[in-house]
Amino acid sequence: MRIRATVAAVTGALALSAFAVPAAQAAEPKVPADIAAASEVVHAGSGRSALAAAAEGTPYALNATFSSVKVNNGKNISAGTTNLVKVPVSFKLTHGADVDIHAADFFAGIELYRGASFEESVFYFDSNDASCTDSSATVANCKATVEIDPFALLNEDAGSWKAAGFAVAFNGEDPENPNLDKVGVAVTDPTNSFKLQRFSKLTVNASPEPVKKGKTITVTGKLSRANWDDNKYHGYTNQSVKLQFRKKNSNTYTTVKTIKSNSTGELKTTVKASADGYFRYSFAGTTTTPAVNAAGDFVDVK
């Protein structure tokens, strides 16, 4: 069960009084207000929406499919501890000639989810209602944005995620209380896979500066990553990190040695001073944490 020690903010949902909400509660999936009703309908079949129990009927299969879906321009997504992450998504929507994708009550979007499938997702974020431009009478190119709030995440969410496309045509039905028999639903799942990762930081300090040639240089630093359980940064322990060096007039770093971070994420090693240049630490990343390079620290060798 997902538990967040602070109250989760749910877009489009009624905000409860701080006095009426328990200190810990299950975090809710994140759904923008403009697509909330459509999201309720597409999840009604899995029994996970309030609409599943209240509405009558079963949606029919809408003649619409998603293709050429891009999430974050094909890159993994990383989230820190506070800043909202805005993820661009785009797709091609192919639909029947009888489907009016520009109707006021037609909605299309992308869902990013963790789980085996769209219907069995553990947690998800939905995009806003996509903006679509026709390329023909039955094909449109669409864009939207998924907003990922770190306060809604837990450390268990880091790792493999998927994307799915969904579209809903209400066809004049009341979105809050529709007869589902008259509502069309299309889901393309999965469309993509990617990693949602805990943002990482890496520092370096080489000293003394300046230093005589042949003398010892001590290089320290720290590898840390976002902790979504308490929204702070903590040291990333027992990780292999490369110490790299580039000469003053070079653009290329070469690896000097590989060391491991200690129990608090700290890094420390020594090298002999040989030439003016920059030292940095480099971390290759893991499934849950992105790669990161420290900014080079210049050492003047006399």
KOLDREN-340176 format. One record per residue (C-alpha): residue in three letters; x, y, z. Coordinates in nm, 4 decimals, padded with zeros to 6 digits. Each point is the difference from the previous one (the first is absolute). Layout:
BEGIN
+------+----------+----------+----------+
: type :       px :       py :       pz :
+------+----------+----------+----------+
:  ALA :        X :        Y :        Z :
...
+------+----------+----------+----------+
This chain:
BEGIN
+------+----------+----------+----------+
: type :       px :       py :       pz :
+------+----------+----------+----------+
:  MET :  00.0000 :  00.0000 :  00.0000 :
:  ARG :  00.1285 :  00.3470 : -00.0922 :
:  ILE :  00.0367 :  00.2225 :  00.3043 :
:  ARG :  00.1137 :  00.3609 : -00.0001 :
:  ALA :  00.0774 :  00.1656 :  00.3306 :
:  THR : -00.1326 :  00.3313 : -00.1278 :
:  VAL : -00.3319 :  00.0697 : -00.1671 :
:  ALA :  00.0174 : -00.0675 : -00.3746 :
:  ALA : -00.1438 :  00.2681 : -00.2274 :
:  VAL : -00.2334 : -00.1501 : -00.2593 :
:  THR : -00.0599 :  00.2104 : -00.3077 :
:  GLY : -00.3670 :  00.0537 : -00.0700 :
:  ALA : -00.1116 : -00.1609 :  00.3255 :
:  LEU : -00.1716 :  00.1630 :  00.2938 :
:  ALA :  00.2548 :  00.1347 :  00.2495 :
:  LEU : -00.0831 : -00.1194 :  00.3485 :
:  SER :  00.0557 :  00.2052 :  00.3110 :
:  ALA :  00.3352 : -00.0604 :  00.1682 :
:  PHE : -00.1907 : -00.0741 :  00.3163 :
:  ALA : -00.2006 : -00.2765 : -00.1630 :
:  VAL :  00.2883 : -00.1892 : -00.1691 :
:  PRO :  00.2094 : -00.2568 :  00.1874 :
:  ALA :  00.3751 :  00.0575 :  00.0254 :
:  ALA :  00.0707 : -00.2868 : -00.2391 :
:  GLN : -00.2065 : -00.1030 : -00.2966 :
:  ALA :  00.0271 : -00.1911 : -00.3249 :
:  ALA :  00.1288 :  00.2159 : -00.2859 :
:  GLU : -00.2419 :  00.0282 : -00.2908 :
:  PRO :  00.0837 : -00.0282 : -00.3712 :
:  LYS :  00.0578 :  00.3418 : -00.1570 :
:  VAL : -00.2616 :  00.1069 : -00.2538 :
:  PRO : -00.0360 :  00.3560 : -00.1378 :
:  ALA : -00.3444 :  00.1535 :  00.0395 :
:  ASP : -00.0641 :  00.0350 : -00.3735 :
:  ILE :  00.0275 : -00.3739 : -00.0591 :
:  ALA : -00.1218 : -00.1331 :  00.3360 :
:  ALA : -00.3409 : -00.1169 : -00.1238 :
:  ALA :  00.1570 : -00.1837 : -00.2948 :
:  SER :  00.2507 : -00.1673 :  00.2294 :
:  GLU : -00.2853 : -00.1164 :  00.2234 :
:  VAL : -00.1691 : -00.1631 : -00.2985 :
:  VAL :  00.3075 : -00.1814 : -00.1330 :
:  HIS :  00.0753 : -00.1379 :  00.3467 :
:  ALA : -00.3612 : -00.0995 :  00.0702 :
:  GLY :  00.0568 : -00.3408 : -00.1586 :
:  SER :  00.2655 : -00.0885 :  00.2555 :
:  GLY : -00.2314 :  00.1013 :  00.2846 :
:  ARG :  00.2488 :  00.2587 :  00.1279 :
:  SER : -00.2048 :  00.3119 : -00.0576 :
:  ALA : -00.3019 :  00.1337 :  00.1877 :
:  LEU : -00.1856 : -00.0045 : -00.3298 :
:  ALA :  00.0258 : -00.3801 : -00.0193 :
:  ALA : -00.2538 : -00.0427 :  00.2780 :
:  ALA : -00.2272 :  00.2924 : -00.0849 :
:  ALA : -00.0361 :  00.0005 : -00.3783 :
:  GLU : -00.2111 : -00.2320 : -00.2131 :
:  GLY :  00.1031 : -00.1839 : -00.3147 :
:  THR :  00.3272 : -00.0908 : -00.1682 :
:  PRO :  00.1974 :  00.2286 : -00.2347 :
:  TYR :  00.0198 : -00.1082 : -00.3623 :
:  ALA :  00.3291 : -00.0375 : -00.1872 :
:  LEU :  00.0863 :  00.3370 : -00.1504 :
:  ASN :  00.1618 : -00.0101 : -00.3440 :
:  ALA :  00.3238 :  00.1731 :  00.0965 :
:  THR :  00.3610 : -00.1142 :  00.0376 :
:  PHE :  00.3239 :  00.1551 :  00.1232 :
:  SER :  00.3370 : -00.0281 : -00.1759 :
:  SER :  00.3392 :  00.1779 : -00.0179 :
:  VAL : -00.0287 :  00.0769 :  00.3700 :
:  LYS :  00.2931 :  00.1931 :  00.1456 :
:  VAL :  00.0514 :  00.0511 :  00.3731 :
:  ASN :  00.2532 :  00.2589 :  00.1193 :
:  ASN :  00.1583 : -00.0006 : -00.3469 :
:  GLY :  00.0995 : -00.3633 :  00.0440 :
:  LYS :  00.1996 :  00.0574 :  00.3201 :
:  ASN : -00.0440 : -00.1410 :  00.3499 :
:  ILE : -00.1647 :  00.2298 :  00.2541 :
:  SER :  00.1599 :  00.1082 :  00.3266 :
:  ALA : -00.1683 :  00.1832 :  00.2866 :
:  GLY :  00.1556 :  00.1756 :  00.2973 :
:  THR : -00.1614 :  00.0827 :  00.3317 :
:  THR : -00.2028 :  00.3174 : -00.0610 :
:  ASN : -00.0195 :  00.1235 : -00.3596 :
:  LEU : -00.2888 : -00.1033 : -00.2220 :
:  VAL :  00.1279 : -00.1925 : -00.3032 :
:  LYS : -00.1796 :  00.0856 : -00.3247 :
:  VAL :  00.0309 : -00.2881 : -00.2448 :
:  PRO : -00.0828 :  00.0698 : -00.3667 :
:  VAL : -00.1920 : -00.2732 : -00.1825 :
:  SER : -00.1076 : -00.0211 : -00.3629 :
:  PHE : -00.1820 : -00.2529 : -00.2139 :
:  LYS : -00.1830 : -00.0701 : -00.3233 :
:  LEU : -00.3730 : -00.0625 :  00.0407 :
:  THR : -00.1680 : -00.1989 : -00.2774 :
:  HIS : -00.3793 : -00.0115 :  00.0161 :
:  GLY : -00.3112 : -00.0896 : -00.1937 :
:  ALA : -00.1626 :  00.2619 : -00.2213 :
:  ASP : -00.3001 : -00.0013 :  00.2338 :
:  VAL :  00.2096 :  00.0900 :  00.3058 :
:  ASP :  00.0078 :  00.3747 :  00.0665 :
:  ILE :  00.3258 :  00.0505 :  00.1890 :
:  HIS : -00.0643 :  00.3750 :  00.0182 :
:  ALA : -00.3319 : -00.0328 :  00.1832 :
:  ALA : -00.0100 :  00.1764 :  00.3352 :
:  ASP : -00.0636 : -00.3298 :  00.1761 :
:  PHE :  00.2707 : -00.2038 : -00.1746 :
:  PHE :  00.3193 : -00.0561 :  00.1984 :
:  ALA :  00.3351 : -00.1601 : -00.0822 :
:  GLY :  00.3094 : -00.0326 :  00.2138 :
:  ILE :  00.2975 : -00.2060 :  00.1108 :
:  GLU :  00.0241 : -00.1848 :  00.3289 :
:  LEU :  00.3378 : -00.0777 :  00.1576 :
:  TYR : -00.0306 : -00.2921 :  00.2382 :
:  ARG :  00.1868 : -00.2504 :  00.2132 :
:  GLY : -00.1319 : -00.3543 : -00.0185 :
:  ALA : -00.0578 : -00.2983 : -00.2255 :
:  SER : -00.2525 :  00.1748 : -00.2249 :
:  PHE : -00.2342 :  00.2978 : -00.0319 :
:  GLU : -00.2765 : -00.1914 :  00.1776 :
:  GLU :  00.2318 : -00.1345 :  00.2718 :
:  SER :  00.2038 :  00.3129 :  00.0685 :
:  VAL :  00.1244 :  00.0645 :  00.3528 :
:  PHE :  00.0238 :  00.3762 : -00.0418 :
:  TYR : -00.0320 :  00.2442 : -00.2883 :
:  PHE :  00.0140 :  00.3560 : -00.1279 :
:  ASP : -00.2264 :  00.1193 : -00.2825 :
:  SER :  00.0738 :  00.2740 : -00.2494 :
:  ASN : -00.2268 :  00.2945 : -00.0565 :
:  ASP : -00.2478 : -00.0197 : -00.2892 :
:  ALA :  00.2145 : -00.0063 : -00.3140 :
:  SER :  00.0045 :  00.2729 : -00.2618 :
:  CYS : -00.0391 : -00.1611 : -00.3438 :
:  THR :  00.0611 :  00.1281 : -00.3517 :
:  ASP : -00.1483 : -00.1881 : -00.2953 :
:  SER :  00.2403 : -00.1351 : -00.2620 :
:  SER : -00.2915 : -00.1640 : -00.1869 :
:  ALA : -00.3705 : -00.0684 :  00.0527 :
:  THR :  00.0806 : -00.2981 :  00.2225 :
:  VAL :  00.3481 :  00.0703 :  00.1376 :
:  ALA :  00.1171 :  00.2657 :  00.2460 :
:  ASN :  00.3280 :  00.0900 :  00.1654 :
:  CYS : -00.0448 :  00.0704 :  00.3692 :
:  LYS :  00.1982 :  00.1455 :  00.2885 :
:  ALA : -00.0526 :  00.0074 :  00.3760 :
:  THR :  00.1900 :  00.0266 :  00.3275 :
:  VAL :  00.0190 : -00.2334 :  00.2983 :
:  GLU :  00.0823 :  00.1701 :  00.3306 :
:  ILE :  00.1850 : -00.2155 :  00.2529 :
:  ASP : -00.0113 :  00.1246 :  00.3576 :
:  PRO :  00.2820 : -00.1424 :  00.2183 :
:  PHE : -00.2251 :  00.0307 :  00.3046 :
:  ALA : -00.2250 : -00.2668 : -00.1513 :
:  LEU :  00.2889 : -00.2438 : -00.0462 :
:  LEU :  00.1503 : -00.2607 :  00.2301 :
:  ASN :  00.3401 : -00.1652 : -00.0387 :
:  GLU : -00.1748 : -00.3187 : -00.1102 :
:  ASP : -00.1148 :  00.1855 : -00.3127 :
:  ALA :  00.3537 :  00.0304 : -00.1383 :
:  GLY :  00.0769 : -00.2343 : -00.2893 :
:  SER : -00.1938 : -00.1304 : -00.3001 :
:  TRP : -00.3126 :  00.1824 : -00.1196 :
:  LYS : -00.2191 : -00.0203 : -00.3096 :
:  ALA : -00.2239 :  00.2281 : -00.2013 :
:  ALA : -00.3441 : -00.0503 : -00.1517 :
:  GLY : -00.2229 :  00.2134 : -00.2172 :
:  PHE : -00.3704 :  00.0449 :  00.0774 :
:  ALA : -00.2900 :  00.1781 : -00.1671 :
:  VAL : -00.3602 :  00.0543 :  00.1089 :
:  ALA : -00.2980 :  00.1292 : -00.2005 :
:  PHE : -00.2900 :  00.0942 :  00.2272 :
:  ASN : -00.2304 :  00.0664 : -00.2971 :
:  GLY : -00.2151 :  00.2506 :  00.1894 :
:  GLU : -00.0191 : -00.2028 :  00.3214 :
:  ASP :  00.0486 :  00.1760 :  00.3331 :
:  PRO :  00.3666 : -00.0720 :  00.0882 :
:  GLU : -00.0897 : -00.0079 :  00.3681 :
:  ASN : -00.2840 : -00.2486 : -00.0409 :
:  PRO :  00.0131 : -00.1622 : -00.3437 :
:  ASN : -00.1860 : -00.2942 : -00.1430 :
:  LEU :  00.3142 : -00.1953 : -00.0824 :
:  ASP : -00.1707 : -00.1928 : -00.2799 :
:  LYS :  00.0094 :  00.3241 : -00.2010 :
:  VAL :  00.3638 :  00.0862 :  00.0858 :
:  GLY :  00.2886 : -00.1122 : -00.2227 :
:  VAL :  00.3369 : -00.1012 :  00.1472 :
:  ALA :  00.3279 : -00.0898 : -00.1694 :
:  VAL :  00.3211 : -00.1065 :  00.1756 :
:  THR :  00.3328 : -00.0845 : -00.1634 :
:  ASP :  00.2214 : -00.1751 :  00.2541 :
:  PRO :  00.2913 : -00.0002 :  00.0362 :
:  THR :  00.1401 :  00.2618 : -00.2343 :
:  ASN :  00.3364 :  00.0558 :  00.1685 :
:  SER :  00.2230 : -00.1068 :  00.2866 :
:  PHE :  00.2452 :  00.2173 :  00.1914 :
:  LYS :  00.1641 :  00.0505 :  00.3382 :
:  LEU : -00.1275 :  00.2395 :  00.2656 :
:  GLN :  00.3076 :  00.0784 :  00.2091 :
:  ARG :  00.1017 :  00.1730 :  00.3214 :
:  PHE :  00.2004 :  00.3108 : -00.0928 :
:  SER :  00.3692 : -00.0267 :  00.0893 :
:  LYS :  00.2685 :  00.2493 :  00.1051 :
:  LEU :  00.3783 : -00.0368 :  00.0016 :
:  THR :  00.2640 :  00.2340 :  00.1392 :
:  VAL :  00.3816 :  00.0101 : -00.0102 :
:  ASN :  00.2783 :  00.1888 :  00.1724 :
:  ALA :  00.3707 : -00.0491 : -00.0767 :
:  SER :  00.2560 :  00.1455 :  00.2410 :
:  PRO :  00.2422 :  00.1528 :  00.0730 :
:  GLU : -00.0103 :  00.2677 : -00.2661 :
:  PRO :  00.2616 :  00.0818 : -00.1256 :
:  VAL :  00.2150 : -00.3087 :  00.0499 :
:  LYS :  00.3573 : -00.0965 : -00.0889 :
:  LYS :  00.0538 : -00.2609 : -00.2682 :
:  GLY :  00.0304 : -00.3479 :  00.1498 :
:  LYS : -00.1766 :  00.0930 :  00.3210 :
:  THR : -00.3240 : -00.1600 :  00.1180 :
:  ILE : -00.3392 :  00.1371 : -00.1009 :
:  THR : -00.3010 : -00.1032 :  00.2075 :
:  VAL : -00.3247 : -00.0145 : -00.1941 :
:  THR : -00.3231 : -00.0035 :  00.1997 :
:  GLY : -00.3633 :  00.0175 : -00.0988 :
:  LYS : -00.3475 : -00.1348 :  00.0620 :
:  LEU : -00.2568 : -00.1957 : -00.2002 :
:  SER : -00.3589 :  00.0628 :  00.1069 :
:  ARG : -00.3474 : -00.0531 : -00.1404 :
:  ALA : -00.3568 :  00.1072 :  00.0638 :
:  ASN : -00.1880 : -00.1913 :  00.2668 :
:  TRP : -00.3703 :  00.0161 : -00.0909 :
:  ASP : -00.1067 : -00.1403 :  00.3381 :
:  ASP :  00.1129 :  00.3118 :  00.1904 :
:  ASN :  00.0713 :  00.2435 : -00.2889 :
:  LYS :  00.3633 :  00.0496 :  00.0952 :
:  TYR :  00.3341 : -00.0969 : -00.1541 :
:  HIS :  00.1962 : -00.2863 :  00.1550 :
:  GLY :  00.3374 : -00.1528 : -00.0784 :
:  TYR : -00.0071 : -00.2830 : -00.2540 :
:  THR :  00.2041 : -00.2703 :  00.1689 :
:  ASN :  00.2347 : -00.2718 : -00.1291 :
:  GLN : -00.0065 :  00.1220 : -00.3612 :
:  SER :  00.2865 : -00.0197 : -00.2487 :
:  VAL :  00.1142 :  00.3469 : -00.1051 :
:  LYS :  00.2806 :  00.0889 : -00.2401 :
:  LEU :  00.2614 :  00.2649 :  00.0751 :
:  GLN :  00.0822 :  00.1685 : -00.3286 :
:  PHE :  00.2572 :  00.2579 : -00.1128 :
:  ARG :  00.0459 :  00.2250 : -00.3014 :
:  LYS :  00.3022 :  00.2137 : -00.0719 :
:  LYS : -00.0340 :  00.3763 : -00.0080 :
:  ASN : -00.0108 :  00.0309 : -00.3805 :
:  SER : -00.1952 : -00.3189 : -00.0669 :
:  ASN : -00.3714 : -00.0610 : -00.0403 :
:  THR :  00.0168 : -00.3700 :  00.0879 :
:  TYR : -00.0223 : -00.1607 :  00.3423 :
:  THR :  00.1818 : -00.3275 :  00.0656 :
:  THR : -00.0700 : -00.2336 :  00.2909 :
:  VAL :  00.2699 : -00.0060 :  00.2670 :
:  LYS : -00.1590 : -00.2544 :  00.2324 :
:  THR : -00.3333 : -00.1335 :  00.1252 :
:  ILE : -00.1005 :  00.0202 :  00.3654 :
:  LYS : -00.3185 : -00.0614 :  00.1984 :
:  SER : -00.2103 :  00.2403 :  00.2016 :
:  ASN : -00.0055 : -00.0688 :  00.3740 :
:  SER : -00.2954 : -00.0493 :  00.2334 :
:  THR : -00.1001 :  00.3671 : -00.0312 :
:  GLY :  00.0754 :  00.0416 : -00.3709 :
:  GLU :  00.3360 :  00.1704 :  00.0626 :
:  LEU :  00.2909 : -00.0474 : -00.2406 :
:  LYS :  00.3709 :  00.0319 :  00.0754 :
:  THR :  00.3212 : -00.1060 : -00.1725 :
:  THR :  00.3500 :  00.1280 : -00.0747 :
:  VAL :  00.2110 :  00.0448 : -00.3140 :
:  LYS :  00.3402 :  00.1456 : -00.0827 :
:  ALA :  00.0137 :  00.3458 : -00.1570 :
:  SER :  00.1284 : -00.0195 : -00.3564 :
:  ALA : -00.1385 :  00.2890 : -00.2056 :
:  ASP : -00.2419 :  00.2917 :  00.0078 :
:  GLY : -00.3532 : -00.1201 : -00.0546 :
:  TYR : -00.3459 : -00.0865 :  00.1227 :
:  PHE : -00.1131 : -00.2824 :  00.2257 :
:  ARG : -00.3575 : -00.1229 :  00.0111 :
:  TYR : -00.1993 : -00.2967 :  00.1225 :
:  SER : -00.2254 : -00.1844 : -00.2451 :
:  PHE : -00.2899 : -00.2312 :  00.0874 :
:  ALA : -00.1401 : -00.2312 : -00.2701 :
:  GLY : -00.3471 : -00.0267 :  00.1561 :
:  THR : -00.2276 : -00.2887 :  00.0933 :
:  THR : -00.3533 : -00.1055 : -00.0881 :
:  THR : -00.1418 :  00.2314 :  00.2662 :
:  THR :  00.2556 :  00.2830 : -00.0176 :
:  PRO :  00.1288 :  00.1956 : -00.3030 :
:  ALA :  00.3632 :  00.0435 : -00.0984 :
:  VAL :  00.1675 :  00.3187 :  00.1190 :
:  ASN :  00.3368 :  00.1739 : -00.0352 :
:  ALA :  00.1405 :  00.2456 :  00.2493 :
:  ALA :  00.1211 :  00.3337 : -00.1322 :
:  GLY :  00.3786 : -00.0127 : -00.0457 :
:  ASP :  00.2186 :  00.1438 :  00.2782 :
:  PHE :  00.3188 :  00.1653 : -00.1302 :
:  VAL :  00.3389 : -00.0709 :  00.1619 :
:  ASP :  00.3024 :  00.2163 : -00.0756 :
:  VAL :  00.3150 : -00.2127 :  00.0080 :
:  LYS :  00.3233 :  00.1941 :  00.0585 :
+------+----------+----------+----------+
